[in-house]
Amino acid sequence: MRISLSYLKSLVILLMALILLSSNSCKDTTSNSKPISKNNDALFKKYNLDKITLPQGFTIDVYAEVDKARSMTLSPNGTLFVGNRNGNKVYAVTDENKDGVADKVYTVASGLNSPNGVAFKDGSLYIATISSILRLDSIESKLNIPPSPVTVYDQFPKDGHHGWKFIAFGPDGKLYVPVGAPCNICEKENPVYSSITSINADGSGMEVFARGIRNTVGFDWHPVTKELWFTENGGDKMGDNIPEDELNHAPQKGMHFGFPYCHQGNVLDTEFGKNKNCSNYVPPVKNIRPHVAALGMRFYTGNMFPAEYKHAIFIANHGSWNRSTPLGYDVTLAKLKGNEVTDYTVFASGWLRPDNSVIGRPVDILQMPDGALLVSDDYNGAVYRISFK
C-alpha cells in the first residue's frame, strides 16, 4: 500500500500535537506554590545544621523553606500555616506523602500588615495583623486560589511597636490575642495595652483576660489542667542582666503580672514603680535569662520523645538584640512538677556561634502528629523538624 507524502506530514503533525497536549496536561499550573527540594543533605548544609547541638538520640532536619517563617499552626488534616512579621504574606505548607519533608509551600494571603499570628478552627485560618483578625474560610480546599480575607475584628490598636501578635484558640473555644505595650516601658490608660485579650470566633465579646504583660509572642495551655502559660519579654535598656524574660502561669482571668511597675517579679521600675510593691502582682513561675527574647512555647504531648519530655515546655528563644554579650538563639526545655519548674535546660543550641556570630533565630515551636517538633527560623526563612530515633 502506497502512502502519500502529504498523509505522512499530516500524521507527524497530529502526533506532535498529541505529545504537546500530554506534556502540558502534566504541568503544575499553580501560580502561588513552589516545590520543596527533597535533597535534605543540601538543605542540611545550607542551614549549617551540623552545628546544632541536641541531646543524644535527637536529630534535626529541614522541613520546609518558608520566607521569614514566624508563628505556626496546624490543621487537623496536617496542613502547616506559617505567619510572617517583617513581610506581608501567610503561607500554607503541605507534606502530601507524609515523609517528614514538605512538598509544597503556597502563598495563601499577601499585602497584610505584619501577619505574624495564625490559628486554625473549623476549617478556617485566622490571621492576626497589627490591628485586626482576619479569616480565610475553607482554606484547605482553596490553597491554589485562596479566598479573600473576611474581617473578624478590627479594633485592636494600630501601634507597630510590639503590635505583631501570636494567636491561638483556647480550650474554651475563644481566640486569645495579646496586645503588647506600644513602647519599651510606659503606662497607658487604655487597658487593652500590655494584656492578653480573648474574643469569640465570630469577633464578638472581646475582653481582657490578663494584664501587666509587656509583650508575649507565645503561649499554650497545660494539656491536663487546661490553664494558660505564656512567655514574656522583659524591658530593654536596663542593663545586660536585668530584667530577665519570664515564663508565666495564668490559671484564671483578671491576674496582673506587674508591668510596668515591677520587672521579673522582684525589681521595681525606677519611674513607674514608685509607691508600688512587687508582692501585689503575680510573679513569674520562672525567670528564663535576660534579653533572650523568649517567643513561642508549647507543651509536649507526643509519644516520639522519651517519657521524661511528656508535658514539658519547649521555648524558642529568638536571641538578644542589644545585650553586650549575645544570649539566647536556642530552644530551651522547662520540666514541671505541678506548677513549678523543676528543671530548666538548653535543648537545642548552636545558632549562636562561639565568636558571637549568628546562623539562625528560633521563633516558634509546634508539635506534629507523629510527635516530632517543628521550629521556625525567620533569620534563615526555614522550618526545622526535630525528631527522636
N, C-alpha and C positions, 0 to 999 in steps of 0.2 A: 504494500500500500504506500503510495506516494503522498508525503505531507508537504504542503506548500510552505514557502519561507514566511509568508505573512501569517500563517497559522502559528508557526513556531514563535514568531515575535509576540503574538497575542498571548500565547501560553506563558512565555517568560515574564511578560508584564503582569499577568494575573498572579503568578507565583510570587513575584516580588511584592505585590500589594498585600498578599496574604501573610507573607513573612513580616512586613512592616506593621500590619494590623496586630499580629500576635505579639510582636515586640512591644508595641505601645500599650497593649492590654495588661502587661506585667509591670509597667512602671508605677512607682509610688507618686501619685499626683498630689499628695498632701503638701500644702504650701507652708504650713506653720509647724511642721515637725521636722526633726532631724534624727538620723540613726545614731546609735551609740556604738563605738568601736568595741568589739569583743576581745581585742588584744590587751588582756589585762596586764601582761608583762610590760607593755609600752606605757600604759597608764600608771602602773606602779612606779616606774622610773620617772615619769613626767612629774608626778607629785611627791617625789622623794619619800615614799612610804617605807623605804628601807631604813629610814632614820627614826621612825616612830617606835617607841618602846611600849610594850604591853605585858601584862602578866603571862606567865608560861601557859601555853595552850591556846592563846588568843592570836588571831590573825586579822589584818586589815587589808582591804582591797577597795578599789574604786567601784562604786555602784553606778554612778552617773556623773556626767559633766553638766552642770547647771549654772548658768551665769549668775554670779553674786548670790549664791544659794543662802537663804536665811531660814526662816521658820518653816516647819514641815507639818503636814497632817496626812493621814492615810484613810482611804475609803475602805469600807468592808470588802470591796472587790479587789483591793490591793493596789489601787492607783495612788501614787505618791504625788501630793501637791506641794509646791515649794514657792514661798514668797520671796520678796526682794525689797531691800531697804533703799539702796542707792540707785536702783534702776526704777523702771515703771511697769514691769511685767510680772506675771504669775505663770508658773509652769506646771504641767502635768507630766509625770514620768511613769512609764509602764514597763513591766518585766513580763512580757507575754508568755515566755516559755518557762518562767519560774526557776531560772537557773542562778539567781542571785546577782545578775548583772542586768541593768536596764537595757531595753531595746530601743526606746524612742523617748524623746523629750518634745512635748507640744507646748506652744505658747497659747494659753487659754485666755489671757487678758493683757492689755497693754495700755499705755497712756495714763496710768494711775499715779497718784501721789503717794509714793513710798508704801507700796502694798506689802508690808512686812509680814502681817499675820494672816494665817489661813486656818480654817476649821471646816469640818465636813459633817453634815447632818441630813438625813432623809433624802439622799440623792443630790443634795445641793452643796456647792462650795461657797463658803462665806469668806470674804476678804476684808481685812482691816486696812484702810488708808489712814492718813493723818487724822481726818475729822469724820470719817464715815465708815459704815459697814455696808458692804455690797454683797450680792448673792448671784451666783450662776446656777440656774436650775437645770436638772437632768444633765449635768455636765459630762458624765462619763460616756453618754451616747452621742456627744457632740464635740469630741476632742478635736476633730478636723476642722469643724466650723463652729466654734464656741458661740453661745448666745451673748447678747448684750447684758451687762450687769443690771440687776434690779437694786435700787437703793433701799436698804432695810432701815437705816438710821443715819442721820447726817448732822447731829447736834453736838458732836464732840468738839473740843477746842481745836483751832487751826494752827496752834503753835508748832513749829517744826522741832524746837528743842525738846527732846525726849517725847516727841509726838508719834514716833513709829511704835507699832503695837504687836504684841503676841496675843493671840486669842485662842480660846478653847471652850468647848461645851462641857459643863459640869455634870455631875450625877443627877442634878435636879432638872436637867434639860435646858438650863439657861446658858447664854453665851457670856463668858467673862471677858471683860475688856479693860485693860489698865490705861490710866491716863497719867503720864509722868509729869514731874514738876517742869514748868517751862523755863528752867534756869538751872544753875548749878545748885545754889542753896537760896531759897526765898520762901516767903509766906504769902499765899494768895487767899482772897476771900471766897472765891468760888470753890465749894467743897469737892468738886469733881477732880480738881488737880490733886496730884500726889495720892492717887487712890487706885483701887481695883473696883470697877463697876460690874454690874450684871444687867442683862436685858433679855427679854423673851426672844425666841427665834424670829418672831414677826416684827421685832423692833420696839415693841411696847414695854412698859414697866421698867424703864431704866432707873437704877438706884445704885448708891454707893455701898459696896459690900465691906470694904476695909479702907482705912485711912492712914495717913502718916507714912506713905511709901514713896520714896524719892523717884524710883524708876524700876519697874520689874519687866523683864522681857522673857520670862519663863516661869511656868507654874504647872502643877499637876495635883491630882487628888489621890490620897492614900488608897490603895486597892481594897483594904479591909474596912477602915474607918470612914472612908469617903470624905475625909477632911482635906482642906486646901493647904498646900505647901507652895512656897514661892521663893525665888531668889530676888535679891535687891542690890542694886549698885549704890555704893557709898559715894559721898561727895568728893569733889576734886579740890586741889589747891589747898589742902590742909596738911600736906607733908606726905612723905613716902609711905608711912606706915599707919596713918590714920586718915579716914576710917577704913575698917575692913568691910568688904562686901558681906552680905548676910544670907543665911538660909532661915526662912521664917515659916511659922505654922499658924494658920487662921482657922480654928475649928468652928467659929461662929461669926455671924455678921456683927459689925459695929466695932471691931477692935481697932485701936490706934497704935501704930508701930513707931512713933516717935519723931519722924521727920516733920519740920526742920529743926526741932528743938533738941533732939537727942540722937547722936550717931552711934552706931554699933552697939547700942544698948547701954552704954556706960560713959559716953563722952558728950557733955553739954555743948551745944553750939555757942561760940563766943558772942554772937549777935542775938540769935533768936532763942537761945537757951536761958536768958536772964529770967530769974524768978521761976524757973521750971525745975522739975525733978525727974530724972530718968526712970525712977521707980513707978511713975504714973503711966508709963507706956509699956507695951508688950515687948520684951527683949527678944533678940534673935535666939533661935534654937542653937545656932552655931555661927560664929564669925569665921568666914572662909577665905581669909587672906586679903590684904589691902589692894584695891585697884585692879583686881584680876578680871573685872567685867564679867561676872557670872551671869550667864544668859539662860539658855534652855536647860530644863531639868525634867527628868522622867523617873518614875518608879519602875523598877524592873519586875515584870510578872511572868517572863517566859521560862521555858524549860531547857533551852540550849545551854545556858551558862551553869556552872556548878551551883549547888544548893545555897551556898553562902551569899550569893548575889540576890536571892529572892527578896523582893520588896525593898532592896537598897535603892538609893537615889543616885543616878548618874547626872553630873552637872557639866555643861560645856562652858569653859572659861575663854572668852574672846581675847583676853590679854590686855595689859595696861597700855595706856597711850601717852601718859605724861609722868610716869614714875622714872626716877633717875636710873634705877636698875629694873629692867622689864620683868614682869611677873605674870604668870598665867599661861595662856596659849596651850591649854591642855584640857583633858577631861578628868574630873575627879569623881570619887566614889564616897558616899556617906552611908554607913551602915547604922541602922536604927535598932534600938530596943525600946519598945513603946514609942514615946515621943521624944526620946533623947538620942543624940548622935553618939554612938559608942566608938566609932572608928571613922576617921576621915583621911583618905589617902589619894595620891595621884594614880589614876588608872591608865591613862594614855598620855604620853608626852613625846617631845622631840620636835614639835613645831617651832619652839624657841631654841635656837642653837647655842652652843657654849660661847660663841662670840657675840651673842645678843641679836644676831640676825633672825629674821622670821621667815618661815616657809609655809605657814598656814595659820588660820584663826578659826577654831571651832565656834559654832553659833548655836546649833540646836541638836537635840537628841531625839530619836524616835525608834521605838521597838517595832520590828517586823513580825508578822505572824509566826515565822519559824523560830523566833527568839533572838535573831541577830539584831544588832543595834546599827542604826544609821546615824552618821554625824555630818552635819552640813558645815561647809567652809566657804565663807564669802570672799576670802582673800584669794583662793585658787579657783573659785567657781566649780566646786565639786561636792559630791555627796559620797562619803565613805561608808563601807559596810564592815563592821567588826563582828567576827564570829568566833566560835569556840569549837575545837576539834578534840 
